Amino acid sequence: MKVVIIEDSELIRNQLVRIISSQPRVHVVGVTGEEEAAVQMILELKPDTVLLDLSLSPGSGLRVLKRIRAAKCASRVLVLTNNADEAIKKQCHAEGISGFFDKSTEAEICLQQLFDWLPPLPANEQLRLQTLRETGLLDVPEQEAFDDIAKLARDIAGTPMALVTLVDQDRQWFLSNQGLPVRETSRSIAFCAHTIQSSEVLEVPDAHTDPRFADNPLVRGDPNIRYYAGVPLVLASGEALGTLCVLDTVRRKLSETQLSSLKTLAHSVVGEIELRRKMLKLEQEVDRRRAAEIQIAHIAMRDVLTQLPNRAALMDRLDQLLRKVARSATQMAFLFVDLDRYKLINDTLGHEMGDAALVEVSNRLMMALRDSDTVARLGGDEFAVLLPEIGSLQAAMAVAAKLNAALGEPSLIRGSRLHFSASIGIAMVPEHGNTVEQIMRHADLAMYQAKHAGGGTAVAFSQTMGARAMDLLALENDLRDALQRDEIIAYYQPQVMLGHAGLCGAEALARWSHPQLGVLGPDKFIGFAETRGFIHQIGQRMLEQAMAQMVMWDARGIYVPRVAVNVSAVELREGYADFVDSALKRHGLAPERLELEITESTLAADNSIAVRVLEILRRKGISIAVDDFGVGYSSLGQLRRMPIDTLKIDKCFVDEVTTNVQDAAIVSAVVTMARSLGLRTMAEGAEDHAHVEALKRLGCDCVQGYVWSKPLPPEEFALWTLAYIRDSNHEDLTTQY
């Protein structure tokens, strides 16, 4: 309700404003104590109610009343005055006031009369308003569908006016206003605010004799309503959002047939509203998914710290440029940039300073390059630069020198003065190779030569670089021997459920039991094995070991629900599904006990053969998990189409999930997306119980990391599992997840 207060006493004005404003559904829209200002304010603001004092300075409250009535203003007027003269009182009533009260004795009665004009609220008002906003129909242009229904209602009832209304918090909005020139009115004077109180038709044959509406501004003034019949628009969920109503300026009553027809039309309005609501929700869901896909794509293609393109984005860009070079017979250069002595910054000044240094380095590299060049962060302190259409090796060397000069300028970072330099390896295309693997490998070899030369310099790849190549050859021979001597063994890391004690399973991780160097992690040989063609043998042995180990644990009464085995993209070829199926039957293991982990790049590669193999495996009952999710560049559309069951959230997002709002938001987005796609989620790299609690709050299903255990040899894993069962005091861990 909109109220204007006309009172010449500032003290009383302030008291009235304070009391009236305490009612959240009443809004004081204007206050004055002068006649001219009062008349102008009332005619401009068109309030629902005027609280009027007759003694004004300057002016007269009675003259204010006469002037606004002469101007056809039908607002309710409550006179609150010290002038109790009967003649004055009669004049006020003659001008159509709604109440006359003595200021000294009847102020509370006057205000109660004001508050009593507020229509009652439905019991479900908050839910009703929320549902109303979900329709998206407030403040929209005229809608043809609703206009057609309102016109038909007007014709059936034989009335000059028909409305489709939505009752908002403080107003009623007309979706269709046939016969009325306005699109909304105040809720406090709306007949429809009473109609939505029930599911029945509200018919007012003569508003002049109805105490609820007799002094209503819509009755006493334009549009001079005398007859009203309204049908509430009640959704299937029970919320009455508004009405379909007909109005007339004469007293009348509709027949039962007419009322029944109005009810039928009201059902049509409700159906249209429900349709619009569902369409809006669908549009919002599409927008939300599109935003999530854009965010995930951005995350997948960008380094989180520096916002530079990451390794996946770089390789994609390099592949495109290689194709362009092959077509146009031009040259390009690939620069492998490795910072010198960066570890010293991390070890002496801390990781936060190290991160700040990497951001500074990335900015300097970008500033020193052309817009057409690409700089990316490969990981750690390693960067790469693509120089398309570079004229010669000498030009590439000049760019490398420029980069080192830019890095060499002193930097003041968080109060510390730092100097940077880099070892840069250069590979030219097509001179030094024409595939992504060749170019990156040759630039890497050249970078190591620059590093061995003392750093702070650039070296171009040369076919005479034998030292590094010999090391690689030695590694290849050692790996071949390792496969013959069964030195590639499986370690196991537990995967633990969140929400209640229990194992999701275990991941089998490849280790190389090197006779001289000890146990080596997969980062030391898996990538090399993929490039040298050993990955098929390693993958098959890991699969056989994991299955055999599951059977042995089962025999000892140690039940691990599922074992996850990593599969390289190059393994997913014709015949692989048959090999897995045969191995499962040979070991007597149910397919549901096996999960195969693929990298996100496997999805992004759009490899139809690999996808077909995964689909066959999944149909057999084998689970498929996407490892290190979030650092590749798969799209939401690809995930929806891919035969996968689990998303493993990459450790880089888990590391700071308790302290970094962005990382927590990313994890939450991935979990939400996974649920919408019917996928499980597993977080990798949880270090402590704070990580576990945060991931549990965010809705993650399972957790893997040092918080439970590092990867263990089979016997140690068995002991860990038995201890976990005992310590968790959980009687039955054999339930399948």
Legacy VTK file of the C-alpha trace (Angstrom):
# vtk DataFile Version 3.0
C-alpha trace
ASCII
DATASET POLYDATA
POINTS 737 float
0.000 0.000 0.000
1.265 3.469 -0.954
0.525 6.155 1.633
0.955 9.955 1.575
1.015 11.744 4.952
-0.233 15.364 5.073
0.638 16.714 8.546
2.033 20.133 9.511
3.651 18.989 12.798
7.123 17.623 12.091
7.107 15.657 15.359
3.794 13.948 14.546
4.864 13.405 10.932
7.987 11.559 12.059
6.015 9.437 14.526
3.467 8.491 11.856
6.215 7.595 9.358
7.940 5.406 11.953
4.751 3.558 12.949
3.431 3.081 9.424
6.814 2.007 8.034
6.987 -0.759 10.658
4.362 -2.581 8.563
6.400 -4.066 5.672
3.443 -4.026 3.290
2.801 -0.294 3.716
5.118 2.258 2.091
5.109 5.976 2.886
5.742 7.533 -0.535
5.363 11.213 0.373
5.187 13.571 3.365
4.370 17.289 3.534
2.611 19.885 5.696
1.638 22.478 3.058
-1.504 22.638 0.956
0.007 23.272 -2.473
2.717 20.662 -2.014
0.113 18.211 -0.730
-2.183 18.569 -3.737
0.681 18.257 -6.199
2.124 15.231 -4.350
-1.185 13.357 -4.234
-2.029 13.958 -7.887
1.467 12.935 -9.045
1.976 9.871 -6.788
-1.651 8.632 -6.886
-1.369 6.907 -3.467
-3.782 4.243 -2.306
-4.400 6.130 0.929
-3.974 9.726 2.163
-3.551 10.405 5.891
-4.786 14.010 6.151
-4.546 16.632 8.875
-6.997 19.518 8.399
-4.696 22.138 9.953
-1.864 22.937 7.553
0.708 25.669 7.480
0.140 27.267 5.078
-3.220 26.101 3.775
-6.187 23.945 4.692
-6.580 20.186 4.739
-10.231 20.555 3.777
-9.221 22.476 0.665
-6.685 19.731 -0.145
-9.521 17.190 0.045
-11.844 19.256 -2.164
-9.125 19.957 -4.732
-8.052 16.321 -5.166
-11.673 15.177 -5.460
-12.286 17.870 -8.057
-9.281 16.451 -9.932
-10.970 12.986 -9.921
-8.499 11.492 -7.427
-10.285 8.550 -5.756
-7.626 7.660 -3.171
-8.932 6.619 0.217
-8.604 9.491 2.702
-8.376 9.145 6.464
-8.716 12.454 8.288
-6.667 12.604 11.498
-7.167 16.008 13.093
-7.676 17.986 16.292
-10.594 19.844 14.645
-13.647 17.854 15.700
-16.230 20.407 14.506
-19.331 18.569 13.276
-19.817 20.905 10.339
-16.275 20.279 9.141
-16.779 16.570 9.669
-19.914 16.604 7.484
-18.067 18.462 4.741
-15.288 15.869 4.802
-17.741 12.988 4.552
-19.442 14.779 1.702
-16.110 14.656 -0.148
-15.949 10.884 0.293
-13.498 10.295 3.129
-13.147 6.791 4.553
-12.759 7.837 8.184
-12.636 10.845 10.527
-10.531 10.496 13.677
-9.589 12.691 16.628
-5.811 12.983 16.693
-5.635 13.099 20.491
-7.788 10.026 21.225
-8.284 7.991 18.053
-4.869 7.893 16.347
-4.425 4.157 16.993
-7.928 3.414 15.644
-7.092 5.428 12.529
-3.886 3.498 11.887
-5.619 0.179 12.526
-8.212 1.152 9.906
-5.295 1.812 7.524
-3.712 -1.579 8.183
-7.062 -3.397 7.948
-7.306 -2.413 4.281
-4.385 -4.709 3.496
-5.718 -7.908 1.923
-4.845 -11.064 3.866
-1.819 -13.058 2.690
-2.050 -16.674 1.522
-0.481 -19.199 3.891
2.098 -20.127 1.251
2.937 -16.521 0.319
6.733 -16.893 0.138
6.550 -20.041 -1.984
3.840 -18.406 -4.095
6.026 -15.359 -4.819
9.026 -17.569 -5.607
6.942 -19.624 -8.042
5.555 -16.435 -9.592
9.076 -15.193 -10.352
9.955 -18.563 -11.853
7.360 -17.976 -14.568
9.296 -15.009 -15.972
5.948 -13.377 -16.862
6.159 -10.222 -14.745
6.797 -6.990 -16.661
6.695 -8.650 -20.067
5.075 -7.155 -23.192
1.540 -8.145 -24.109
1.225 -11.851 -24.806
-1.082 -12.876 -27.637
-2.005 -16.185 -25.978
-3.260 -14.449 -22.811
-4.950 -11.649 -24.767
-6.956 -14.200 -26.735
-8.176 -15.884 -23.549
-9.061 -12.544 -21.901
-11.016 -11.416 -24.972
-12.946 -14.694 -24.990
-13.717 -14.286 -21.268
-14.976 -10.749 -21.906
-17.240 -11.993 -24.693
-18.614 -14.880 -22.620
-19.356 -12.653 -19.622
-20.611 -9.742 -21.725
-18.519 -7.290 -19.696
-16.483 -4.325 -20.960
-13.364 -5.435 -19.125
-11.425 -8.688 -18.671
-8.013 -9.232 -17.133
-5.380 -11.913 -16.671
-3.580 -10.835 -13.500
-0.525 -11.877 -11.521
-0.542 -10.837 -7.866
2.975 -9.716 -7.002
4.363 -8.720 -3.605
3.033 -5.136 -3.648
1.087 -4.930 -6.905
-1.042 -6.811 -9.372
0.392 -7.062 -12.895
-1.874 -7.544 -15.901
-0.693 -10.147 -18.362
-3.679 -9.031 -20.401
-5.742 -5.891 -19.811
-8.728 -5.904 -22.114
-10.703 -2.694 -21.547
-8.237 -1.130 -19.101
-5.529 1.369 -20.095
-3.098 0.390 -17.303
-0.811 -2.652 -16.823
-0.753 -2.741 -13.009
-2.361 -1.488 -9.788
-1.475 -1.613 -6.122
-2.086 -4.987 -4.474
-3.743 -3.288 -1.505
-6.716 -2.186 -3.640
-6.805 -5.260 -5.906
-9.959 -7.410 -5.883
-7.686 -10.231 -7.115
-5.654 -10.119 -3.894
-8.785 -11.505 -2.203
-9.519 -14.008 -4.956
-6.205 -15.856 -4.573
-7.073 -16.722 -0.973
-8.991 -19.792 -2.133
-9.547 -22.010 -5.135
-13.136 -20.828 -5.609
-14.570 -18.120 -7.837
-14.973 -14.749 -6.122
-18.039 -12.898 -7.433
-18.900 -9.388 -6.220
-22.315 -8.468 -7.663
-22.242 -4.897 -6.325
-18.997 -3.442 -5.013
-20.893 -0.374 -3.717
-22.556 -2.528 -1.044
-19.576 -4.761 -0.254
-17.716 -3.404 2.826
-14.396 -4.746 1.445
-14.609 -2.629 -1.688
-17.179 0.155 -1.195
-14.560 2.874 -0.685
-11.944 1.240 -2.948
-10.322 3.820 -5.300
-11.027 1.500 -8.242
-14.713 1.604 -7.296
-15.062 5.309 -6.415
-12.848 6.431 -9.284
-11.617 5.117 -12.620
-12.415 2.528 -13.865
-15.545 2.720 -11.599
-15.762 -1.017 -10.938
-19.110 -2.175 -9.619
-19.129 -5.835 -10.677
-16.246 -8.316 -10.365
-15.907 -12.047 -10.944
-12.486 -13.673 -10.659
-11.219 -17.236 -10.989
-7.917 -17.961 -9.177
-5.070 -19.295 -11.346
-3.914 -22.218 -9.219
-0.944 -24.285 -10.368
-0.823 -28.049 -9.957
1.615 -27.500 -7.069
-1.013 -25.429 -5.224
0.178 -21.833 -5.656
-2.436 -19.272 -6.755
-0.463 -16.794 -8.860
-3.275 -14.507 -10.003
-6.698 -14.544 -11.614
-8.727 -14.535 -14.757
-11.382 -11.912 -14.015
-14.142 -9.918 -15.686
-15.332 -6.468 -14.558
-18.254 -4.165 -15.216
-19.392 -0.683 -14.212
-22.945 -1.816 -13.411
-24.436 -4.193 -10.880
-24.960 -7.709 -12.268
-24.530 -11.454 -11.752
-23.221 -14.174 -14.091
-25.051 -17.382 -14.845
-23.706 -20.752 -13.783
-22.828 -21.475 -17.415
-20.842 -18.264 -17.691
-18.991 -18.956 -14.440
-18.245 -22.509 -15.577
-16.887 -21.185 -18.856
-14.640 -18.752 -16.985
-13.278 -21.650 -14.933
-12.490 -23.564 -18.119
-10.695 -20.553 -19.570
-8.765 -20.165 -16.309
-7.484 -23.745 -16.731
-6.197 -22.723 -20.150
-4.370 -19.759 -18.602
-2.810 -22.029 -15.989
-1.690 -24.439 -18.701
-0.065 -21.601 -20.626
1.683 -20.330 -17.470
2.963 -23.822 -16.641
4.288 -24.139 -20.192
6.069 -20.772 -19.986
7.502 -21.716 -16.603
8.875 -25.005 -17.912
10.303 -23.308 -20.995
12.027 -20.701 -18.820
13.485 -23.413 -16.595
14.696 -25.260 -19.661
16.298 -22.098 -21.035
17.941 -21.429 -17.676
19.241 -24.996 -17.534
20.627 -24.686 -21.058
22.299 -21.396 -20.099
23.678 -22.943 -16.909
25.079 -25.926 -18.759
26.498 -23.713 -21.474
28.179 -21.545 -18.819
29.524 -24.657 -17.074
30.812 -25.997 -20.378
32.497 -22.691 -21.167
34.025 -22.610 -17.710
35.262 -26.181 -17.917
36.589 -25.600 -21.434
38.379 -22.505 -20.185
39.799 -24.427 -17.262
40.790 -27.287 -19.530
42.659 -25.027 -21.942
44.214 -22.612 -19.431
46.858 -22.903 -16.788
45.142 -22.124 -13.479
47.989 -20.043 -12.066
49.159 -17.952 -15.018
46.032 -18.127 -17.212
48.306 -18.976 -20.127
47.331 -21.754 -22.516
48.262 -25.095 -20.951
50.015 -28.102 -22.475
46.855 -29.452 -24.105
46.079 -26.105 -25.718
49.674 -25.724 -26.865
49.756 -29.148 -28.507
46.508 -28.406 -30.294
47.877 -25.063 -31.539
51.185 -26.666 -32.555
49.353 -29.357 -34.515
47.369 -26.678 -36.385
50.527 -24.710 -37.232
52.294 -27.849 -38.436
49.458 -28.452 -40.878
49.643 -24.846 -42.023
53.413 -25.049 -42.532
52.997 -28.232 -44.569
50.493 -26.476 -46.851
52.274 -23.155 -47.251
55.946 -24.235 -47.262
56.762 -21.610 -44.608
58.823 -21.921 -41.408
57.997 -21.740 -37.736
59.909 -22.162 -34.495
59.122 -23.947 -31.247
60.927 -22.676 -28.131
61.130 -24.807 -24.996
61.721 -22.374 -22.096
62.881 -23.729 -18.720
63.625 -21.285 -15.892
67.063 -21.502 -14.314
67.346 -22.036 -10.562
63.616 -21.673 -10.015
63.691 -24.383 -7.351
65.860 -22.074 -5.249
63.033 -19.504 -5.139
60.534 -22.124 -3.993
62.863 -23.618 -1.394
64.062 -20.322 0.111
61.088 -17.977 -0.284
58.198 -20.443 -0.279
55.651 -21.684 -2.781
53.539 -18.524 -2.705
56.555 -16.500 -3.795
57.315 -19.178 -6.376
53.805 -18.858 -7.799
54.092 -15.061 -7.896
57.396 -15.432 -9.736
55.778 -17.696 -12.357
53.027 -15.138 -12.925
55.648 -12.406 -13.385
57.603 -14.578 -15.826
54.466 -15.336 -17.853
53.669 -11.617 -18.099
57.185 -10.776 -19.274
57.160 -13.501 -21.893
53.855 -12.263 -23.294
55.019 -8.636 -23.354
58.139 -9.577 -25.314
56.264 -11.438 -28.080
54.065 -10.542 -31.028
50.298 -10.873 -30.843
50.501 -13.716 -33.345
52.902 -15.699 -31.140
51.767 -18.162 -28.510
53.238 -18.617 -25.042
52.035 -21.511 -22.876
52.883 -23.015 -19.532
53.699 -26.703 -19.763
53.891 -27.218 -16.017
56.176 -26.334 -13.127
58.744 -23.818 -14.372
58.495 -24.942 -18.002
57.064 -22.720 -20.713
56.813 -23.006 -24.482
56.659 -20.413 -27.242
55.319 -20.845 -30.777
56.661 -18.447 -33.403
54.616 -18.843 -36.604
56.053 -17.662 -39.920
59.502 -16.964 -38.484
61.990 -16.244 -41.258
65.021 -18.226 -40.082
66.822 -19.906 -37.222
68.712 -16.653 -36.660
65.408 -14.815 -36.203
64.264 -17.429 -33.696
67.572 -17.097 -31.808
67.034 -13.324 -31.718
63.583 -13.812 -30.168
65.073 -16.183 -27.567
67.704 -13.561 -26.703
64.927 -10.959 -26.386
63.036 -13.231 -24.012
66.062 -13.724 -21.787
66.736 -9.987 -21.821
63.149 -9.352 -20.703
63.459 -11.963 -17.963
66.797 -10.533 -16.848
65.332 -7.176 -15.820
65.199 -7.068 -11.973
61.772 -7.743 -10.421
60.476 -6.601 -7.045
57.999 -9.278 -5.960
56.482 -9.019 -2.486
59.457 -7.072 -1.225
62.099 -9.395 -2.690
64.348 -8.403 -5.588
64.576 -11.253 -8.097
66.384 -11.890 -11.362
65.298 -14.542 -13.845
66.970 -16.370 -16.678
65.956 -19.330 -18.800
67.467 -22.183 -20.746
65.795 -22.162 -24.146
65.746 -24.987 -26.683
64.765 -24.216 -30.259
63.352 -26.568 -32.886
62.575 -25.289 -36.370
59.753 -26.571 -38.550
60.120 -28.338 -40.907
63.917 -28.569 -40.548
63.888 -30.346 -37.190
60.696 -32.357 -37.569
57.131 -32.223 -38.797
55.143 -33.897 -35.997
54.178 -32.608 -32.576
56.181 -35.339 -30.861
59.327 -34.708 -32.871
59.285 -30.944 -32.439
58.675 -31.072 -28.685
61.256 -33.797 -28.155
63.920 -32.005 -30.194
63.264 -28.668 -28.502
63.465 -30.484 -25.162
66.845 -31.981 -26.110
68.104 -28.551 -27.161
66.895 -27.037 -23.888
68.887 -29.582 -21.904
71.943 -28.603 -23.904
71.317 -24.972 -22.945
70.901 -26.035 -19.327
74.166 -27.989 -19.419
75.853 -24.919 -20.894
75.044 -22.993 -17.718
71.602 -21.584 -18.462
70.584 -18.113 -19.537
71.087 -18.988 -23.188
69.397 -20.550 -26.191
70.468 -23.613 -28.159
68.999 -24.872 -31.424
68.458 -28.568 -31.976
71.187 -30.315 -33.889
71.385 -33.834 -35.213
74.774 -34.097 -33.484
73.198 -33.860 -30.021
74.066 -37.386 -29.030
74.324 -37.300 -25.279
70.657 -36.935 -24.585
69.758 -39.329 -27.380
72.123 -41.913 -25.882
70.431 -41.512 -22.516
67.111 -42.151 -24.173
68.501 -45.182 -25.963
69.833 -46.534 -22.662
66.432 -45.969 -21.106
64.797 -47.842 -23.973
67.134 -50.818 -23.509
66.607 -50.817 -19.740
62.829 -50.729 -20.197
62.932 -53.608 -22.652
64.968 -55.631 -20.149
62.605 -54.615 -17.338
59.672 -56.117 -19.207
61.565 -59.349 -19.717
62.521 -59.510 -16.007
59.013 -58.567 -14.764
60.327 -55.423 -13.077
57.115 -53.472 -13.871
54.960 -54.097 -10.814
51.666 -52.790 -9.471
51.296 -50.693 -6.338
47.827 -50.017 -4.967
46.311 -46.848 -3.529
42.976 -47.018 -1.687
39.925 -45.109 -2.841
37.651 -44.302 0.091
33.960 -43.417 0.137
32.790 -40.132 1.590
29.763 -40.055 3.844
30.393 -43.429 5.464
33.328 -45.744 6.000
33.994 -48.011 3.083
36.216 -48.587 0.089
35.226 -47.470 -3.388
38.131 -49.558 -4.592
41.841 -49.262 -5.293
43.905 -47.893 -8.143
46.690 -50.047 -9.546
49.695 -47.830 -10.271
52.687 -48.902 -12.325
56.110 -48.906 -10.673
59.472 -49.871 -12.096
61.548 -51.865 -9.650
64.860 -50.739 -11.158
67.866 -52.838 -10.054
70.108 -49.767 -9.622
67.749 -46.796 -9.136
65.151 -48.440 -6.894
61.408 -48.058 -7.324
60.574 -45.499 -10.031
57.221 -43.767 -10.443
55.294 -43.730 -13.732
56.445 -40.190 -14.540
59.920 -41.641 -15.151
58.949 -44.109 -17.850
55.260 -44.198 -18.909
55.476 -41.240 -21.266
58.649 -42.688 -22.788
57.016 -46.113 -23.039
54.137 -44.610 -25.028
56.490 -43.020 -27.542
58.609 -46.169 -27.835
55.761 -48.657 -28.221
56.166 -50.437 -24.855
52.890 -49.235 -23.407
50.899 -52.206 -24.738
53.054 -54.704 -22.830
53.035 -52.583 -19.679
49.257 -52.110 -19.853
48.585 -55.814 -20.312
50.875 -56.781 -17.427
49.285 -54.206 -15.117
45.831 -55.524 -15.971
46.846 -59.153 -15.394
48.594 -58.307 -12.086
45.617 -56.301 -10.798
43.103 -59.047 -11.599
45.273 -61.768 -10.102
45.777 -59.659 -6.969
42.023 -59.116 -6.565
41.455 -62.871 -6.663
44.182 -63.435 -4.035
42.699 -60.775 -1.752
39.257 -62.350 -2.156
40.687 -65.718 -1.092
42.051 -64.107 2.080
38.703 -62.469 2.866
39.931 -58.984 1.965
37.243 -57.583 -0.252
38.152 -54.662 -2.496
35.039 -53.652 -4.474
36.823 -52.512 -7.590
40.337 -52.137 -8.980
41.146 -49.299 -11.360
43.801 -49.757 -14.031
45.171 -46.960 -16.213
44.831 -47.405 -19.955
46.753 -45.375 -22.490
44.912 -43.999 -25.502
47.208 -45.961 -27.793
46.031 -49.242 -26.194
42.413 -48.650 -27.178
42.545 -50.440 -30.486
40.680 -53.295 -32.131
41.067 -56.454 -30.054
41.629 -54.704 -26.725
38.082 -55.339 -25.490
38.460 -59.044 -26.305
41.738 -59.160 -24.381
40.121 -57.604 -21.287
37.110 -59.907 -21.500
39.367 -62.939 -21.812
41.476 -61.853 -18.830
38.380 -61.396 -16.647
37.133 -64.888 -17.501
40.601 -66.383 -16.980
40.826 -64.924 -13.463
37.145 -65.564 -12.671
36.533 -61.899 -11.913
33.195 -60.130 -12.485
33.394 -57.215 -14.946
31.924 -54.899 -12.303
35.113 -55.368 -10.252
37.225 -53.652 -12.940
37.496 -49.973 -13.789
39.627 -48.650 -16.628
41.037 -45.137 -16.300
41.604 -43.053 -19.398
43.067 -39.573 -19.687
40.881 -36.627 -20.591
42.898 -36.137 -23.757
41.590 -39.505 -24.942
38.118 -37.970 -25.047
39.302 -34.760 -26.651
41.161 -36.560 -29.393
37.865 -37.513 -31.052
39.282 -41.001 -31.662
36.356 -42.988 -33.011
38.157 -46.331 -32.616
38.997 -45.662 -28.959
35.415 -44.567 -28.244
34.036 -47.690 -29.899
36.323 -49.889 -27.772
35.220 -48.063 -24.603
31.571 -48.556 -25.534
32.141 -52.308 -25.946
33.924 -52.519 -22.584
31.190 -50.579 -20.822
28.462 -52.793 -22.278
30.280 -55.747 -20.743
29.856 -54.126 -17.315
33.325 -52.602 -16.957
33.439 -49.082 -15.495
35.239 -46.281 -17.328
36.822 -43.368 -15.411
38.283 -40.111 -16.738
41.558 -39.453 -14.913
42.854 -35.951 -13.987
39.587 -34.345 -15.070
39.772 -30.576 -15.508
43.263 -30.293 -16.983
42.427 -31.608 -20.421
40.054 -30.012 -22.904
37.031 -32.229 -23.163
33.721 -30.451 -23.595
30.438 -31.024 -21.807
28.958 -32.224 -25.066
31.703 -34.809 -25.433
31.273 -36.044 -21.850
27.541 -36.466 -22.400
28.176 -38.680 -25.408
31.130 -40.651 -24.030
30.784 -44.109 -22.412
32.092 -43.111 -18.955
31.029 -43.671 -15.347
33.444 -41.691 -13.161
35.162 -38.296 -13.231
38.414 -38.110 -11.232
38.917 -34.483 -10.217
42.536 -33.484 -10.731
44.807 -32.894 -7.749
45.513 -29.297 -8.794
41.922 -28.381 -7.836
42.005 -30.402 -4.610
45.262 -28.894 -3.273
43.636 -25.577 -2.330
39.986 -26.568 -2.116
39.933 -25.492 1.559
41.493 -22.063 0.961
40.830 -21.080 -2.643
37.243 -20.079 -3.401
37.778 -20.549 -7.132
39.087 -24.104 -6.723
36.164 -24.959 -4.440
33.755 -23.501 -7.012
35.379 -25.553 -9.774
35.098 -28.773 -7.748
31.465 -27.941 -6.963
30.759 -27.271 -10.656
32.342 -30.573 -11.700
30.387 -32.497 -9.022
27.123 -30.834 -10.074
27.820 -31.510 -13.725
28.734 -35.140 -12.990
25.513 -35.695 -11.064
23.466 -34.214 -13.887
25.143 -36.706 -16.218
24.724 -39.630 -13.802
28.472 -39.972 -13.142
30.439 -40.711 -9.976
33.123 -38.311 -8.790
36.454 -39.100 -7.185
38.886 -36.466 -5.961
42.592 -37.169 -6.366
45.466 -35.999 -4.190
43.695 -35.324 -0.872
46.492 -34.619 1.607
44.668 -34.190 4.915
41.283 -34.473 6.598
40.514 -30.805 5.907
40.534 -31.736 2.225
38.247 -34.678 2.969
35.725 -32.552 4.865
35.698 -29.892 2.160
35.188 -32.482 -0.569
32.426 -34.124 1.435
30.630 -30.763 1.759
30.951 -30.207 -1.965
29.269 -33.551 -2.644
32.203 -35.598 -3.949
31.574 -39.362 -3.827
35.070 -40.765 -3.184
38.553 -39.580 -2.290
42.012 -40.896 -3.121
45.223 -39.508 -1.691
47.910 -39.493 0.940
45.322 -38.622 3.585
44.544 -42.347 3.516
47.714 -43.863 2.145
50.413 -43.536 -0.478
50.486 -46.277 -3.151
51.516 -49.530 -1.483
52.871 -52.930 -2.548
50.183 -55.650 -2.490
50.965 -57.046 0.961
51.208 -53.620 2.581
47.933 -52.643 0.932
46.299 -55.785 2.377
47.541 -54.857 5.868
46.330 -51.284 5.409
42.884 -52.516 4.343
42.566 -54.829 7.331
43.593 -51.995 9.664
41.140 -49.635 7.995
38.308 -52.144 8.425
39.234 -52.577 12.059
39.706 -48.884 12.838
36.543 -47.777 11.089
34.508 -50.235 13.206
32.451 -50.949 10.126
31.050 -54.468 10.108
30.371 -54.882 6.412
32.620 -53.298 3.818
31.657 -55.775 1.122
28.749 -53.733 -0.175
29.297 -52.798 -3.782
29.545 -49.040 -4.364
LINES 1 738
737 0 1 2 3 4 5 6 7 8 9 10 11 12 13 14 15 16 17 18 19 20 21 22 23 24 25 26 27 28 29 30 31 32 33 34 35 36 37 38 39 40 41 42 43 44 45 46 47 48 49 50 51 52 53 54 55 56 57 58 59 60 61 62 63 64 65 66 67 68 69 70 71 72 73 74 75 76 77 78 79 80 81 82 83 84 85 86 87 88 89 90 91 92 93 94 95 96 97 98 99 100 101 102 103 104 105 106 107 108 109 110 111 112 113 114 115 116 117 118 119 120 121 122 123 124 125 126 127 128 129 130 131 132 133 134 135 136 137 138 139 140 141 142 143 144 145 146 147 148 149 150 151 152 153 154 155 156 157 158 159 160 161 162 163 164 165 166 167 168 169 170 171 172 173 174 175 176 177 178 179 180 181 182 183 184 185 186 187 188 189 190 191 192 193 194 195 196 197 198 199 200 201 202 203 204 205 206 207 208 209 210 211 212 213 214 215 216 217 218 219 220 221 222 223 224 225 226 227 228 229 230 231 232 233 234 235 236 237 238 239 240 241 242 243 244 245 246 247 248 249 250 251 252 253 254 255 256 257 258 259 260 261 262 263 264 265 266 267 268 269 270 271 272 273 274 275 276 277 278 279 280 281 282 283 284 285 286 287 288 289 290 291 292 293 294 295 296 297 298 299 300 301 302 303 304 305 306 307 308 309 310 311 312 313 314 315 316 317 318 319 320 321 322 323 324 325 326 327 328 329 330 331 332 333 334 335 336 337 338 339 340 341 342 343 344 345 346 347 348 349 350 351 352 353 354 355 356 357 358 359 360 361 362 363 364 365 366 367 368 369 370 371 372 373 374 375 376 377 378 379 380 381 382 383 384 385 386 387 388 389 390 391 392 393 394 395 396 397 398 399 400 401 402 403 404 405 406 407 408 409 410 411 412 413 414 415 416 417 418 419 420 421 422 423 424 425 426 427 428 429 430 431 432 433 434 435 436 437 438 439 440 441 442 443 444 445 446 447 448 449 450 451 452 453 454 455 456 457 458 459 460 461 462 463 464 465 466 467 468 469 470 471 472 473 474 475 476 477 478 479 480 481 482 483 484 485 486 487 488 489 490 491 492 493 494 495 496 497 498 499 500 501 502 503 504 505 506 507 508 509 510 511 512 513 514 515 516 517 518 519 520 521 522 523 524 525 526 527 528 529 530 531 532 533 534 535 536 537 538 539 540 541 542 543 544 545 546 547 548 549 550 551 552 553 554 555 556 557 558 559 560 561 562 563 564 565 566 567 568 569 570 571 572 573 574 575 576 577 578 579 580 581 582 583 584 585 586 587 588 589 590 591 592 593 594 595 596 597 598 599 600 601 602 603 604 605 606 607 608 609 610 611 612 613 614 615 616 617 618 619 620 621 622 623 624 625 626 627 628 629 630 631 632 633 634 635 636 637 638 639 640 641 642 643 644 645 646 647 648 649 650 651 652 653 654 655 656 657 658 659 660 661 662 663 664 665 666 667 668 669 670 671 672 673 674 675 676 677 678 679 680 681 682 683 684 685 686 687 688 689 690 691 692 693 694 695 696 697 698 699 700 701 702 703 704 705 706 707 708 709 710 711 712 713 714 715 716 717 718 719 720 721 722 723 724 725 726 727 728 729 730 731 732 733 734 735 736
